[in-house]
Amino acid sequence: MTQSLISLLILGFIVITHILVWKWAAYIQEKYADDARKRRIAGGILFMSVAALFGLSALFLIQSSF
């Protein structure tokens, strides 16, 4: 019971963090639409957010399988 609750809390934290970073990066990309350098930075933030979500999800699945 405790293990599944911890796993669920970790997954919830991952999803909420991903949503917040995604919205923040979209805001930056919209705010600096005319500056190509800052748009690339915002695109990098979006990419890293997705990569982090997949990485943390993989760790979550590995951790919950044992």
C-alpha positions as CSV (number, residue, x, y, z in Angstrom):
1,M,0.0,0.0,0.0
2,T,2.7,2.5,1.0
3,Q,4.8,1.6,-2.1
4,S,1.9,2.2,-4.5
5,L,1.0,5.5,-2.8
6,I,4.6,6.7,-3.1
7,S,4.7,5.7,-6.7
8,L,1.4,7.5,-7.4
9,L,2.7,10.7,-5.7
10,I,5.9,10.5,-7.7
11,L,3.9,10.2,-11.0
12,G,1.7,13.1,-10.0
13,F,4.7,15.3,-9.3
14,I,6.2,14.4,-12.6
15,V,3.0,15.3,-14.5
16,I,2.4,18.5,-12.7
17,T,6.0,19.6,-13.1
18,H,5.8,18.9,-16.8
19,I,2.6,20.9,-17.2
20,L,4.1,23.9,-15.4
21,V,7.3,23.8,-17.4
22,W,5.4,23.4,-20.7
23,K,3.2,26.4,-19.9
24,W,6.2,28.5,-18.9
25,A,8.1,27.7,-22.1
26,A,5.0,28.4,-24.2
27,Y,4.7,31.8,-22.5
28,I,8.3,32.6,-23.2
29,Q,8.0,31.5,-26.8
30,E,4.9,33.7,-27.2
31,K,6.5,36.7,-25.5
32,Y,9.7,36.6,-27.5
33,A,8.1,35.6,-30.9
34,D,10.2,38.2,-32.8
35,D,13.6,37.1,-31.3
36,A,14.9,34.0,-32.9
37,R,17.5,33.4,-30.2
38,K,15.0,33.4,-27.4
39,R,12.6,31.3,-29.4
40,R,15.4,28.6,-29.7
41,I,15.9,28.8,-25.9
42,A,12.1,28.3,-25.4
43,G,12.2,25.4,-27.8
44,G,15.0,23.9,-25.9
45,I,13.1,24.2,-22.7
46,L,10.1,22.4,-24.3
47,F,12.3,19.6,-25.6
48,M,14.1,19.2,-22.3
49,S,10.7,19.1,-20.6
50,V,9.5,16.3,-22.8
51,A,12.8,14.4,-22.5
52,A,12.6,14.8,-18.7
53,L,9.0,13.5,-18.6
54,F,10.0,10.4,-20.6
55,G,13.1,9.8,-18.5
56,L,11.3,10.2,-15.2
57,S,8.4,8.1,-16.4
58,A,10.9,5.3,-17.4
59,L,12.4,5.5,-13.9
60,F,8.9,5.4,-12.4
61,L,8.0,2.3,-14.3
62,I,11.3,0.6,-13.5
63,Q,10.9,1.5,-9.8
64,S,7.3,0.3,-9.6
65,S,8.2,-3.0,-11.4
66,F,10.4,-4.2,-8.5
